[in-house]
Amino acid sequence: MLKLIKPSLMYYKQYKEMMDEWNMEGSRIAPWPLHLKYHTEDFFKEMLARIKDVENGENLGEYASSTTYWLYDDEKDILIGASNLRHYLTEDGLKLWGHIGYGIRPSERKKGYATELLKMTIVEAKKRNIKKVLLGAYTGNIGSWKVMEKCGGIFENIVIEEETGLPIKRYWITIE
């Protein structure tokens, strides 16, 4: 059964397997917490501490507080993917990516998991009294923007990411 779980040391093995697969495959890794070092248990503990700080609104710098979730299949005992829910939008979040970032490990893509992950993360947004969420995906990431559309996303615009020059397709989803 699929469920959203909070990052925890008890899932270190499953997390390492997911991230090793992602890194071997070479595709873009999202959301941002998955970019943190994890290769040793000490690095993993540092990552967990950073995720908790951000959720608690500590040491944010220019970023918004956010909660990270992992999509876990308890029948297969594997982590399928991850999402990150920003609690509010900063100027950067409003300008580019929005409230929710998500990603599915390469071997589990095209199985409907991204749609389930986004739906579950939207439920978490609703619990935080967020009424509308903004999301973005590179225009070349057809699978991601199709997921946003399946989840009720209404196209807003395309913006250019200054850092890469790549276009980002953005959607709003109203939470009922």
C-alpha positions as CSV (number, residue, x, y, z in Angstrom):
1,M,0.0,0.0,0.0
2,L,1.3,3.5,-0.9
3,K,1.7,6.1,1.8
4,L,3.4,9.3,2.5
5,I,6.0,9.1,5.2
6,K,8.3,11.7,6.8
7,P,12.0,11.1,6.2
8,S,13.4,8.9,8.9
9,L,16.6,7.0,9.8
10,M,14.7,3.7,9.7
11,Y,14.4,4.1,5.9
12,Y,18.1,4.7,5.3
13,K,18.6,1.5,3.3
14,Q,15.6,2.1,1.0
15,Y,16.5,5.8,0.6
16,K,20.1,4.9,-0.4
17,E,18.8,2.3,-2.9
18,M,16.4,4.9,-4.5
19,M,19.1,7.6,-4.7
20,D,21.8,5.3,-6.0
21,E,19.4,4.2,-8.8
22,W,18.5,7.8,-9.6
23,N,22.2,8.8,-9.7
24,M,23.1,5.8,-11.9
25,E,20.3,6.6,-14.3
26,G,21.4,10.3,-14.6
27,S,18.1,12.0,-14.9
28,R,17.3,15.3,-13.1
29,I,16.6,14.7,-9.4
30,A,13.7,16.5,-7.7
31,P,12.6,17.8,-5.3
32,W,15.5,19.8,-3.8
33,P,16.1,17.7,-0.5
34,L,17.2,14.8,-2.7
35,H,20.2,16.8,-3.7
36,L,21.6,16.6,-0.1
37,K,24.4,14.1,0.6
38,Y,23.3,10.7,1.7
39,H,26.1,8.2,1.0
40,T,27.0,7.5,4.6
41,E,24.8,7.2,7.6
42,D,26.4,10.4,9.0
43,F,25.5,12.3,5.8
44,F,22.0,10.9,6.0
45,K,21.6,12.1,9.5
46,E,22.8,15.5,8.5
47,M,20.2,15.5,5.7
48,L,17.4,14.5,8.1
49,A,18.4,17.4,10.4
50,R,18.4,19.9,7.5
51,I,15.0,18.7,6.4
52,K,13.6,19.0,9.9
53,D,15.2,22.5,10.3
54,V,13.5,23.7,7.0
55,E,10.1,22.2,8.1
56,N,10.4,24.1,11.4
57,G,11.3,27.3,9.7
58,E,14.9,27.4,11.0
59,N,18.0,28.4,9.0
60,L,16.0,29.2,5.9
61,G,18.0,32.0,4.4
62,E,16.0,33.2,1.3
63,Y,14.0,30.0,1.1
64,A,10.5,29.1,2.4
65,S,9.8,26.6,5.1
66,S,8.7,23.3,3.6
67,T,7.9,19.7,4.4
68,T,9.4,16.7,2.7
69,Y,7.5,13.5,2.1
70,W,8.6,10.2,0.8
71,L,6.2,7.9,-1.2
72,Y,6.6,4.5,0.4
73,D,5.2,1.2,-0.8
74,D,5.0,-0.9,2.4
75,E,4.2,-4.1,0.5
76,K,7.3,-3.9,-1.7
77,D,9.3,-2.1,1.1
78,I,10.7,0.5,-1.3
79,L,10.7,4.2,-1.6
80,I,9.0,5.2,-4.8
81,G,9.7,8.9,-4.8
82,A,9.5,12.2,-2.9
83,S,7.7,15.4,-2.7
84,N,8.4,18.8,-1.0
85,L,5.6,21.1,0.0
86,R,6.5,24.8,0.5
87,H,4.3,26.3,3.2
88,Y,4.3,29.7,1.5
89,L,5.8,31.2,-1.6
90,T,8.8,33.4,-1.5
91,E,9.6,35.7,-4.5
92,D,11.7,32.9,-6.1
93,G,8.9,30.3,-5.5
94,L,6.3,32.6,-7.0
95,K,8.6,33.4,-9.9
96,L,9.5,29.8,-10.9
97,W,8.6,26.6,-9.2
98,G,5.7,27.1,-6.8
99,H,4.5,25.1,-3.8
100,I,5.2,21.5,-4.7
101,G,8.2,19.7,-6.2
102,Y,8.1,16.0,-6.7
103,G,10.0,13.1,-8.4
104,I,9.7,9.4,-8.9
105,R,12.7,7.0,-9.0
106,P,13.5,6.0,-12.6
107,S,12.4,2.3,-12.4
108,E,9.0,3.3,-11.1
109,R,8.1,5.9,-13.6
110,K,5.1,5.7,-16.0
111,K,3.1,3.6,-13.5
112,G,0.9,6.3,-12.1
113,Y,2.9,7.0,-9.0
114,A,3.6,10.7,-9.7
115,T,-0.1,11.3,-9.9
116,E,-0.7,9.6,-6.6
117,L,2.2,11.4,-5.0
118,L,0.9,14.8,-6.2
119,K,-2.6,14.0,-5.0
120,M,-1.3,13.0,-1.6
121,T,0.8,16.1,-1.3
122,I,-2.1,18.3,-2.2
123,V,-4.0,16.7,0.7
124,E,-1.1,17.8,3.0
125,A,-1.3,21.3,1.5
126,K,-5.0,21.4,2.4
127,K,-4.2,20.4,6.0
128,R,-2.0,23.6,6.0
129,N,-5.0,25.7,4.8
130,I,-3.3,26.3,1.4
131,K,-6.2,27.0,-1.0
132,K,-4.2,27.0,-4.3
133,V,-0.9,25.5,-5.2
134,L,1.5,26.6,-7.9
135,L,3.6,24.0,-9.7
136,G,6.1,24.0,-12.5
137,A,8.0,21.6,-14.7
138,Y,10.4,22.1,-17.6
139,T,8.5,22.2,-20.8
140,G,10.4,19.1,-21.9
141,N,9.1,17.1,-19.0
142,I,5.9,16.1,-20.6
143,G,5.1,13.4,-18.0
144,S,5.2,15.9,-15.2
145,W,2.9,18.5,-16.7
146,K,0.5,15.8,-17.7
147,V,0.4,14.7,-14.0
148,M,-0.4,18.3,-13.1
149,E,-3.2,18.5,-15.6
150,K,-4.6,15.1,-14.3
151,C,-4.6,16.6,-10.8
152,G,-6.7,19.6,-11.9
153,G,-3.8,21.9,-12.9
154,I,-4.8,25.0,-14.9
155,F,-2.0,26.3,-17.2
156,E,-0.8,29.8,-16.2
157,N,2.3,30.6,-18.2
158,I,5.8,29.6,-19.3
159,V,8.7,31.4,-17.6
160,I,12.4,31.1,-18.3
161,E,14.7,29.9,-15.6
162,E,17.6,32.4,-15.5
163,E,20.2,29.9,-14.3
164,T,19.7,27.5,-17.2
165,G,17.7,29.4,-19.8
166,L,15.2,26.6,-19.9
167,P,11.4,27.2,-20.1
168,I,9.2,26.2,-17.2
169,K,5.5,25.4,-17.7
170,R,3.5,26.5,-14.7
171,Y,0.1,25.4,-13.4
172,W,-2.3,26.4,-10.5
173,I,-4.4,23.8,-8.7
174,T,-7.3,24.9,-6.6
175,I,-7.7,22.8,-3.5
176,E,-11.3,21.9,-2.6
